């Protein structure tokens, strides 16, 4: 249990660092803007390309959600390690 919580804290901190990294933020913004601009440019009758772009945007957002969830899990694990009694009352 302790090893799992420690790993979650470490992974959560790595996720937090990633989300606050300026290079990552810039790359993310560029990727998102590229997909959105392509969606605006593609012809309406090109349903296959629309579908691909929607999937690309969904995948991009799923990646962000995973990183955010990892960060939040790490924060909860850290809280659990610092305040084990309080954590048990909340989730017990």
Buried (B, 14 or more C-beta within 10 A) or exposed (E): EEEEBEEBBEBBBBBBEBBEEEEEEEEBEEBBEEBEEBBEEBEEEEEEBBEBBEEBBEEBEEEEEEBEEBBBBBBBBBBBBEEEEEBEEEEE
